[in-house]
Amino acid sequence: MMSGVISETRPRAVKPRHYEVVARAGGWSVMLNGACTRPFRSRRAAERIARSLQKQADALNGAH
């Protein structure tokens, strides 16, 4: 690919990400597309992480 050449193809739209908090053995996990974090001891901690991840994902996708 040559530098400075404009491609005719458009970038694909990014699907929005929605993080969920789910109960698991040993605590609560944050889940996205079926993948889970290691369990947190409290739901509150998992919710805090989910909010932080959602905020970062929204910023990357241009959402407010």
C-alpha positions as CSV (number, residue, x, y, z in Angstrom):
1,M,0.0,0.0,0.0
2,M,1.4,3.4,-1.0
3,S,1.5,6.2,1.5
4,G,-1.0,9.0,0.9
5,V,-3.4,6.9,-1.2
6,I,-7.0,7.3,-0.3
7,S,-9.0,4.1,-0.3
8,E,-12.4,3.9,-1.8
9,T,-13.7,1.6,0.9
10,R,-15.5,2.9,3.9
11,P,-14.6,1.8,7.4
12,R,-17.1,-0.6,9.0
13,A,-19.3,0.7,11.7
14,V,-18.3,-0.2,15.2
15,K,-20.9,-2.2,17.1
16,P,-21.7,-0.6,20.5
17,R,-20.3,-2.5,23.5
18,H,-22.5,-3.2,26.4
19,Y,-20.8,-4.5,29.6
20,E,-22.9,-6.6,32.0
21,V,-22.4,-7.7,35.6
22,V,-23.2,-11.3,36.1
23,A,-23.2,-13.6,39.1
24,R,-20.5,-16.4,39.0
25,A,-19.0,-18.9,41.4
26,G,-16.9,-16.9,43.8
27,G,-18.5,-13.5,43.2
28,W,-19.5,-11.1,40.4
29,S,-17.9,-10.7,36.9
30,V,-18.1,-8.2,34.1
31,M,-19.1,-9.8,30.8
32,L,-18.9,-8.7,27.2
33,N,-19.8,-10.9,24.3
34,G,-19.7,-14.0,26.5
35,A,-16.2,-13.3,27.9
36,C,-16.0,-12.7,31.6
37,T,-13.5,-11.2,34.0
38,R,-12.3,-13.0,37.1
39,P,-14.9,-12.8,39.8
40,F,-14.9,-9.7,42.1
41,R,-16.0,-10.3,45.7
42,S,-18.7,-7.7,45.6
43,R,-21.3,-6.7,43.0
44,R,-20.5,-3.1,43.7
45,A,-16.8,-3.5,42.6
46,A,-17.9,-5.3,39.4
47,E,-20.4,-2.6,38.6
48,R,-17.7,0.1,39.1
49,I,-15.4,-1.7,36.7
50,A,-18.2,-2.2,34.2
51,R,-19.0,1.5,34.3
52,S,-15.4,2.4,33.7
53,L,-15.0,0.0,30.8
54,Q,-18.3,1.3,29.3
55,K,-17.1,4.9,29.6
56,Q,-13.8,4.0,27.8
57,A,-15.6,2.1,25.0
58,D,-18.0,5.0,24.5
59,A,-15.1,7.5,24.3
60,L,-13.3,5.3,21.7
61,N,-16.5,5.1,19.6
62,G,-17.3,8.8,19.8
63,A,-20.4,8.4,22.0
64,H,-21.0,10.9,24.8
